[in-house]
Amino acid sequence: MYENSLPEKRLFSRTSVECELTVSPVNMPMLPATVINISASGIYCVSSRSIGELTRVNIVLRINGGEDIPARAVVIREEEFSDGSYGIGLFFTRITEQGRDFIIEYTSDIESTG
């Protein structure tokens, strides 16, 4: 549905995934978002509201109903779609080593079976 046509410059591979994500911008209400893809360095998601580029956010990610992975991130890209939703690129600024390792393992498993 949403495709990225930019050249790939990422250190970690990015994988399409279905998972739960809540985004909590400072001084704004919690915002549910739909994850489009994920890597060990960040997330691309779609939300009904704009957050604003360079905004720092707290997030909680849950992959396959597993444990919550809390992290901090910054909005590095935001684009408005024709339906009024927003594509938001989040770069992790703080995530536990265990959380990052889980994402690396999960994305590697999907690539090897996909």
KAUR-V601020 format. One record per helix or strand. SS is the DSSP state (A for helix, B for strand). FROM is the first residue (numbers start at 0). TO is the last residue. If there is no record, write none. Layout:
ss=SS from=FROM to=TO
ss=SS from=FROM to=TO
This chain:
ss=B from=14 to=15
ss=B from=18 to=24
ss=B from=30 to=38
ss=B from=41 to=46
ss=B from=55 to=62
ss=B from=68 to=79
ss=B from=85 to=94
ss=A from=96 to=112
